[in-house]
Amino acid sequence: MAGATTLGDLASAIGARAEEAAIVADLKAGSEAAYAWLIGEFQRPVYGLVYRMVSDAADAADTTQDVFLKVFRGMKHFHGESSLKTWIYRIALHEAANRKRWWFRHKAQETSIEPAESSSGDEAMQNALTDRHESPFDNVAQREVQQRVDTELRKVAEPYRTALILRDLEEMSYEEIAEILQISLGTVKSRLTRGRHALKQRLAPYVREVGGELGLAPLAEDDDQTAGSRRQVSGGGRRVEVMP
């Protein structure tokens, strides 16, 4: 049975690579249908990834456009050394990092003369473009918990925050993260461990303060946790580690 499963997985992987190779060939040939597929397949997840990095809906939308411009212009240089997804995400992370550096150099020093506006516009844009597939940090039920986790996650130092985003929000495998960030599997695991510890430390006081009121409850251990050594809490569709 195990052998059959392995062979089936291998056949599936070969088929997926062949399908992607055909898509890449169409993209390089300038197929409009292929580019429409690319946008439909990757626009939402790329926007969601970029938004979590730059924390501003307008900047995220602009950066997402820049990402796809780079993808379109660079397609002729893509030779399949990595998966198409890995290549696109690597470009997205690079562009998001550039946008953040530009923001700190320029935009952060600007003082707006416009009256403060509701964030509903930004939220509407994010809701329209962010991937809605279920993940450990999605399917929001309690907005306050979501916002607090978002806030504390933004304070986790790089490069740990990026590792957390790719693993716990984008649900990428260790191998995919290692390929995107061009680091070893051991470094991926180390960054995740340190990032989760930092996030846990930041959220622990909040959970102790309002956990009962918001209905935060322990969750079962997952494959990334050391059994018996940690707890998780849920709220707003998110899972976060807290101090025992």
PyMOL commands that set and color helices and strands:
alter all, ss='L'
color gray80, all
select helices_A, chain A and resi 2-28+32-54+57-77+84-105+107-109+120-129+143-154+160-169+174-181+185-214
alter helices_A, ss='H'
color red, helices_A
select strands_A, chain A and resi 217-219+231-235+238-242
alter strands_A, ss='S'
color yellow, strands_A
deselect
rebuild
show_as cartoon
